[in-house]
């Protein structure tokens, strides 16, 4: 899935309490891609490092630096996520619920990445097992994703608030 959708899904599921929770969940939703591809992308765009040609779609993964692959394995592992979540829980002495947006990111990536470009290593470092899914850029995934995000954001942040506001004010009782 694209990085912005990951952030939006994370915020929708784990960050609706207030603005701070929203942005924390958004951050954790994009974090796995931010800390893998996001390390490489600015250097590539600024011309500091060379890289693959993205103009025709996803390039050959071997053209992407090995450190991106290593970081991707770390950030897209449910094992690493679980250990990080547990460690933060121990330190804070309470769960940090917005971190679950990171776990959601991994779960969504498992069926939306194919063998041809960065399949999700969700059991790393214990196993290289992965599922070859339908790429998120395929219309069968991308279009419903955009429609669902748009509809749910409209419901939670526009329509529901209007209904609640009318109900509380007594102007209209639904």
Secondary structure, 3 states (H helix, E strand, C coil): CCHHHHHHHHHHHHCCCCHHHHHHHHHHHHHHHHCCHHHHHHHHHCCCCCCCCCCCCCCCHHHCCHHHHHHHHHHCCHHHHHHHHHHHHHHHCCCCHHHHHHHHHHHHHHHCCCCCCCCCCCCCCCCCCCCCCCCCCCHHHHHHHHHHHHHHHHHHHHHHHHHHHHHHHCCCCC
